[in-house]
Amino acid sequence: MDMGRHHVSKHILKRDSSIFVAGHRGMVGSSIIRALKKSGYNNLILRSRNELDLSSREAVRDFFSRFPPDLVILCAARVGGIIANSNFPADFIEQNLNIEVNIISEAQRAGVTRLLFFGSSCVYPRCCPQPIREDYLLSGPLEPTNRPYAIAKIAGIELCWAFNRQHGTRYFSIMPPNLYGLGDNYDPYNSHVIPGLIQKMHAAKTNGNLSMTAWGSGQAKREFLLVDDLAEACLFLLSCPDNCLEQLVNDESPPIINVGYGEEITIKKLSEIVQEVTGFKGQVDWDMSKPDGTPRKILSTTKMDNLGWKANTDLRTGIKIAYKDYLSHITKISPNLAEH
C-alpha cells in the first residue's frame, strides 16, 4: 500500500493557492477563471493549447515538473452535440482519454493532493430512474449517441477513484447537466440545444423567416444549468475541508457529485422560452426523423444540497444572459447579423 494512502490534503482553496485550470479558454474553464478572479484568487497557472499539448504525456510531465500547482481544475475536453459525437466517435474517446490520463497521473506525481475533474451527466445509463443519483453509475446501458464520450468520462472518474484509494489524494468529479451561458459554442453543426436554438431562432428572425426546424419531437426532458452557477459550485467544493468531502472521497463509491439546477423541462417548452427571449415570432417545426437522445435526464442534487449549495439562476434569466452573449459574439463576426 502506498505510504501516502492516508495523507491529509494541505491545499484547500486559499488566496495564495497556485491553481492550474486546464482548458481555461472553453466555456466551463473561462467561467471558472471569472469566478476565481471575482473572489480574489489570482495565482492562476494558465496555458493555451499552443503553449501546452495536453494530449502529449511528455509535454504534460514537463509542465508539472516546472510549474507544480497546489490545485488542479480539469475542464479541458473534446465536447460537442449529437452530430459531432456521431461523426467523430474515435476523436471523442481518444482525445478525452489522453487528456485525462496525462493530467490526472502527472498531477499526482507532482504532489497535487486535490483535483477537480469535470464529468458529464451522460455517464449515467440511458434509462435509469429519475432523478439520477450518483450510485446509478454503471447500472445500465449508455445512450448510444454519445457512448464514446461517456466511456472516456467514466474512465476519468475511475482514474480519480483509483488514485484516491492508492495514493490518498482528494480527486473528485463533478457531474453537471446540460450547460449553457457565456462563451458557449454557437456552431450550427456542433452546438448543444440552447445555443443551437438561440442561433437558429435569431437567424430566422433576422431573415424574416416564418418558421425554423428543430430536431426530434420536442418531448424529451432536460435539466439546464448556467455555467457561472457551476463555477460557483466548484469554488464552494474546492473550499470545503477534507472532513466535509468524506461522502465524495472514500473506498466504497466513486468520487462523484451531481451539480444541477434541480428542475427539468421539455425541449418544446425550452424552445418557447428561447422564442420569447430572442423575439422570434414564427413557427417551430419538429423534425421527427432526428433523434431525441435520452428521453429524460434530471440529476439528484441531494449530496450537494446536504453540503449547503444550490444554484440560483432560473432558466429564463440564464437564457437572457446567453442571448446577450450571443449578440455580442456575432457582432464581433459581422455587425449586420446582430441587428434585431
C-alpha positions in Angstrom: 0.0 0.0 0.0 1.3 3.5 -0.8 2.7 5.3 2.2 0.7 8.4 1.2 -2.6 6.4 1.5 -3.9 8.3 4.5 -2.3 11.7 3.6 -4.4 14.7 4.6 -4.7 17.4 1.9 -2.7 20.5 2.8 -4.2 22.5 0.0 -7.8 23.5 0.1 -8.6 26.7 -1.8 -6.6 29.7 -0.3 -6.0 33.2 -1.5 -2.4 32.3 -2.4 -3.1 28.8 -3.8 -1.5 28.2 -7.2 -4.3 26.8 -9.4 -3.8 25.2 -12.8 -7.0 25.4 -14.8 -6.7 23.1 -17.8 -9.0 24.2 -20.6 -9.3 27.8 -19.4 -10.5 29.1 -22.7 -13.5 26.9 -23.0 -17.0 27.7 -21.7 -16.5 25.9 -18.4 -12.9 26.9 -18.0 -13.5 30.6 -18.7 -16.4 30.6 -16.2 -14.0 29.1 -13.6 -11.5 31.9 -14.2 -14.1 34.6 -13.9 -15.3 33.1 -10.6 -11.7 32.7 -9.2 -10.7 36.3 -10.1 -14.0 37.7 -8.8 -13.3 36.0 -5.4 -9.7 37.2 -5.3 -7.8 34.1 -6.4 -5.2 35.4 -8.8 -2.3 32.9 -8.6 -3.5 31.1 -11.7 -1.5 28.9 -14.0 -2.9 29.0 -17.5 -1.7 27.6 -20.7 -3.3 27.7 -24.2 -3.4 24.8 -26.5 -0.5 26.2 -28.4 1.5 26.5 -25.2 0.8 23.1 -23.8 -0.4 20.0 -25.7 -2.5 18.2 -23.1 -2.6 15.0 -25.3 1.2 14.7 -25.0 2.4 12.8 -21.9 5.9 14.2 -22.2 4.7 17.8 -22.5 2.3 17.5 -19.5 5.0 15.8 -17.4 7.5 18.6 -18.2 4.9 21.2 -17.4 4.1 19.7 -13.9 7.8 19.3 -13.1 8.4 23.0 -13.8 5.2 24.6 -12.5 3.8 22.3 -9.8 0.4 23.7 -8.7 -1.4 23.3 -5.4 -4.7 22.6 -7.1 -5.8 21.4 -10.5 -9.2 22.0 -12.2 -9.5 19.8 -15.2 -12.0 21.4 -17.7 -10.2 20.5 -20.9 -12.1 18.1 -23.1 -13.3 17.4 -26.6 -17.0 18.2 -26.5 -19.9 18.6 -28.9 -23.6 17.8 -29.6 -25.3 14.8 -31.2 -24.0 15.5 -34.7 -20.3 15.9 -33.6 -20.5 12.8 -31.4 -22.0 10.8 -34.3 -19.4 11.9 -36.8 -16.3 11.8 -34.7 -16.6 9.0 -32.2 -13.0 7.9 -32.3 -11.8 11.5 -31.8 -14.1 11.9 -28.8 -12.9 8.8 -26.9 -9.2 9.0 -27.9 -8.6 12.7 -27.2 -10.5 12.7 -23.9 -8.8 9.6 -22.6 -5.4 11.1 -23.4 -6.1 14.4 -21.7 -7.5 12.7 -18.5 -4.7 10.2 -18.1 -2.0 12.7 -18.7 -3.2 15.4 -16.3 -4.5 13.2 -13.5 -1.5 11.0 -13.5 1.1 13.8 -13.7 -0.7 15.9 -11.1 -0.4 13.1 -8.6 3.3 12.6 -9.4 3.8 16.3 -8.9 2.3 16.2 -5.4 -1.1 17.7 -6.2 -3.4 16.4 -3.5 -6.7 18.0 -4.6 -8.0 17.9 -8.2 -11.5 18.6 -9.7 -12.4 16.7 -12.8 -15.5 17.6 -14.9 -17.6 14.6 -15.9 -20.9 14.8 -17.6 -24.5 13.6 -16.9 -24.2 11.4 -20.0 -22.1 8.9 -17.9 -25.3 7.7 -16.4 -27.4 4.9 -18.0 -29.8 6.0 -20.7 -33.0 4.8 -18.9 -32.0 4.9 -15.3 -34.5 6.0 -12.6 -35.1 9.8 -12.2 -33.8 11.9 -10.6 -30.4 10.4 -11.3 -28.4 9.5 -8.2 -24.6 9.2 -8.2 -24.8 5.5 -7.4 -26.6 4.8 -10.7 -23.3 5.0 -12.5 -22.6 1.7 -14.5 -26.0 0.3 -13.6 -27.3 0.0 -17.2 -26.6 0.7 -20.9 -25.4 4.2 -22.0 -27.1 6.5 -24.5 -25.7 5.3 -27.9 -25.4 8.7 -29.5 -22.6 9.8 -27.1 -21.3 6.5 -25.8 -17.6 7.0 -26.7 -17.5 10.4 -24.9 -19.3 8.9 -21.9 -17.0 6.0 -21.6 -14.0 8.3 -21.7 -15.5 10.4 -18.9 -16.2 7.2 -16.9 -12.6 6.3 -17.2 -11.6 9.6 -15.8 -13.8 9.1 -12.8 -12.3 5.7 -12.2 -8.8 7.1 -12.5 -9.6 9.7 -9.8 -11.0 7.0 -7.6 -8.0 4.7 -8.1 -5.5 7.4 -7.2 -7.6 8.3 -4.1 -7.5 4.7 -2.9 -3.9 4.0 -3.7 -2.3 7.4 -3.0 -4.6 9.2 -0.6 -5.4 12.0 -2.9 -8.6 14.1 -2.9 -9.5 13.9 -6.6 -13.2 14.1 -7.3 -15.5 14.7 -10.2 -18.5 17.0 -10.8 -21.4 15.7 -12.9 -23.2 18.7 -14.4 -26.4 18.6 -16.5 -26.6 20.4 -19.9 -24.6 23.7 -19.5 -25.2 27.0 -21.2 -24.1 30.6 -20.9 -21.2 32.9 -21.6 -18.7 31.5 -24.1 -21.0 28.8 -25.5 -20.5 27.2 -28.9 -22.9 28.5 -31.5 -21.7 26.4 -34.4 -24.9 25.2 -36.2 -23.4 21.7 -36.6 -21.6 21.2 -33.2 -23.6 23.2 -30.7 -25.8 21.9 -27.8 -29.5 22.5 -27.6 -29.8 26.0 -26.1 -27.1 27.7 -28.2 -28.5 25.8 -31.2 -32.0 27.2 -30.6 -30.7 30.7 -30.0 -28.6 30.7 -33.2 -31.4 29.2 -35.3 -34.2 31.5 -33.9 -32.1 34.6 -34.2 -31.2 33.8 -37.8 -34.8 33.1 -38.6 -36.0 36.4 -37.0 -33.2 38.4 -38.8 -34.0 36.8 -42.1 -37.8 37.3 -41.7 -38.5 33.5 -41.9 -41.9 32.3 -40.8 -40.6 29.0 -39.4 -37.5 27.2 -38.3 -36.7 23.5 -37.8 -35.7 21.8 -34.5 -34.5 18.3 -34.0 -36.7 15.5 -32.6 -40.1 15.5 -31.1 -39.6 18.2 -28.5 -40.9 15.8 -25.8 -37.5 14.8 -24.3 -36.9 16.4 -20.9 -33.6 18.0 -19.9 -32.1 19.9 -17.0 -30.0 23.0 -17.7 -27.5 24.9 -15.5 -26.0 28.3 -16.2 -22.2 27.7 -16.4 -21.5 30.6 -14.0 -23.5 28.8 -11.4 -21.4 25.7 -12.0 -18.3 27.7 -11.5 -19.6 29.0 -8.1 -20.3 25.4 -7.1 -16.7 24.5 -8.0 -15.2 27.2 -5.8 -17.6 26.0 -3.0 -16.3 22.4 -3.3 -12.7 23.3 -3.5 -13.0 25.4 -0.3 -14.5 22.5 1.6 -12.3 21.0 4.3 -11.4 17.3 3.9 -13.8 16.1 6.5 -16.7 17.5 4.6 -15.8 15.6 1.5 -15.8 12.1 3.0 -19.1 11.4 1.2 -17.2 12.0 -2.1 -13.7 10.6 -1.3 -13.9 7.1 0.2 -13.2 3.5 -0.8 -16.8 2.4 -1.2 -18.0 4.6 -4.0 -16.7 6.7 -6.9 -15.8 10.3 -6.0 -18.6 12.0 -7.9 -21.1 14.6 -7.1 -24.0 15.9 -9.1 -24.3 19.7 -9.5 -27.5 20.7 -11.1 -30.4 23.2 -11.0 -32.9 20.6 -9.8 -35.7 21.2 -12.4 -36.3 19.7 -15.8 -38.1 21.0 -18.8 -39.2 19.6 -22.2 -37.3 20.7 -25.2 -40.5 22.1 -26.7 -41.1 24.3 -23.6 -37.5 25.3 -23.7 -37.9 26.4 -27.3 -40.9 28.6 -26.3 -38.7 30.4 -23.7 -35.9 30.9 -26.3 -38.6 32.2 -28.7 -39.7 34.8 -26.1 -36.2 35.9 -25.3 -35.0 36.1 -29.0 -38.2 37.7 -30.2 -38.8 35.1 -33.0 -42.5 35.1 -33.8 -42.6 32.2 -36.3 -43.4 28.6 -36.1 -41.1 25.8 -34.8 -41.3 22.6 -37.0 -40.1 19.5 -35.3 -38.1 17.1 -37.4 -39.2 13.7 -36.1 -36.7 11.8 -38.2 -33.9 13.2 -35.9 -33.1 11.6 -32.6 -34.3 12.9 -29.2 -31.5 11.3 -27.4 -32.2 10.2 -23.8 -35.9 10.5 -23.1 -35.5 12.2 -19.7 -32.5 13.4 -17.6 -32.5 15.2 -14.3 -29.9 14.9 -11.6 -30.5 14.3 -7.9 -28.6 17.0 -6.1 -29.1 15.6 -2.6 -25.4 15.4 -1.9 -24.8 19.0 -2.9 -27.9 20.2 -1.0 -26.5 18.5 2.1 -23.2 20.4 1.7 -25.2 23.6 1.6 -25.1 24.8 -2.0 -27.8 25.4 -4.5 -27.9 27.0 -8.0 -29.8 30.3 -8.1 -30.2 31.4 -11.8 -33.6 30.4 -13.3 -33.7 29.3 -16.9 -35.4 32.4 -18.4 -32.8 34.7 -16.7 -30.0 32.4 -17.8 -31.2 32.4 -21.4 -31.3 36.2 -21.4 -27.7 36.2 -20.3 -26.8 33.7 -23.0 -28.7 35.6 -25.8 -26.9 38.8 -24.8 -23.6 37.0 -25.0 -24.6 35.6 -28.4 -25.4 39.0 -29.8 -22.0 40.2 -28.6 -20.4 37.2 -30.2 -21.9 37.7 -33.6 -21.4 41.5 -33.6 -17.7 40.7 -33.5 -18.0 38.5 -36.5 -20.5 40.5 -38.6 -22.3 43.6 -37.2 -25.2 43.1 -39.6 -26.0 39.7 -38.1 -26.8 41.2 -34.7 -29.5 43.6 -35.9 -32.8 42.8 -34.2 
